[in-house]
Amino acid sequence: MRFVDEVEIVVRAGAGGDGCVSFRREKYVPRGGPDGGDGGDGGSVILVGCNRLQTLADFEYRRSYLAERGEHGKGKNRHGASGRDIRLRVPLGTDVFDAATNDKLGELVEPGQELTVAAGGRGGRGNARFATAVNQAPRRAEPGMPGEERRLRLVLRLLADVGIVGLPNAGKSSLLATLTSARPRIAAYPFTTLTPNLGVLATSDFRFTVADMPGIVSGAHCGKGLGLRFLRHIERTRMIIVVVDAAAGSPEQDYRQVCYELERHDSSILKRPRLVALNKVDLLPLRRPGVKLDVQSFWVSARTGSGIDKLKAAIDRVLREGSG
């Protein structure tokens, strides 16, 4: 299924049913009182967080959703049935905005979490509700209220424990494949990864989700390259792994460039724990160049597996400390 992380849909809740004007009509009861029932409430549109979904692609094929209206009230004090709600499943990490005002309505980050985005209209009261000692035969009832209608913008920001970032062709997808059982597309040219890939890192006691992001280029925070569209996917990660190609260019400069783009996009990202993976060590001579970084770094080779166990142990330690 194609990865889709932003989509607009229209949701309409059901209208409430009308109240009924009716009077009791039975043999030997010449002046029966009012017995008009209430209309049923309209159905609502509800978004539900689902941990089995990883994309908003389902909403590309259907963009409009209408909940059921409430039934009208009937005589003999019979109330109309309420309309059925519509529950739409969305992946965890989905932000919900009113597309007309850009106001954030909420976010769904836990399995089963619900967010009502369009409330059903209230059913109208039947004439039995308006009987009083003065007016014992009211001939009025309330109409049902219309349901809410909204145009929504759904924006997905992946929920992952670890976010793998770096310049194009640094070996991010290869590292993800080595750390986890994921099988992302891998090739020896930039921008092989056009959408985030997810995998699961299993340790002795825990399982952590790992996501590798499309390559970050200079000016990404302004939208250059794949830019802002994918930078947002690291906003909810608990820790960052910066992957640097140790066999090409300057590792320190590449690392600083990635951190600059992250800081300009969202300064809080750099306040989270992060590690550096100096990748492609198998392409270096036996004597490795000196690299001075401000965070803990690991010489690794995603191709041969060299240094991967030490990196896994560090990830496990950092995430456990964060959980405690």
Salt bridges, closest charged atoms under 4 A:
ASP5 OD1 - ARG229 NE 3.60
ASP5 OD2 - ARG232 NH2 3.18
ASP5 OD2 - HIS233 NE2 2.91
GLU6 OE2 - ARG153 NH1 3.61
GLU6 OE1 - ARG232 NH2 3.55
GLU8 OE1 - ARG151 NH1 2.81
ASP18 OD2 - HIS72 ND1 3.89
GLU26 OE2 - ARG24 NE 3.25
ASP38 OD2 - ARG129 NH2 2.52
GLU60 OE1 - ARG2 NH2 2.41
GLU68 OE2 - ARG84 NH2 3.35
GLU71 OE1 - LYS74 NZ 3.64
ASP85 OD2 - ARG87 NH1 3.90
ASP95 OD1 - LYS104 NZ 3.51
ASP95 OD2 - ARG157 NE 2.78
ASP95 OD1 - ARG236 NH2 2.62
ASP98 OD2 - ARG150 NE 3.29
GLU107 OE1 - LYS104 NZ 2.83
GLU107 OE1 - ARG236 NH2 2.95
GLU114 OE2 - ARG87 NE 3.20
GLU142 OE1 - ARG122 NH1 3.71
GLU142 OE2 - ARG125 NH2 2.81
ASP161 OD1 - ARG238 NH1 3.09
ASP205 OD2 - ARG320 NH2 3.35
GLU235 OE1 - ARG157 NH1 2.29
GLU235 OE2 - HIS265 NE2 2.73
ASP245 OD2 - LYS280 NZ 3.29
GLU261 OE1 - HIS221 ND1 2.61
ASP282 OD2 - ARG303 NH2 3.01
ASP294 OD2 - ARG274 NH2 3.84
ASP316 OD2 - ARG320 NE 2.70
GLU321 OE2 - ARG317 NH1 3.94
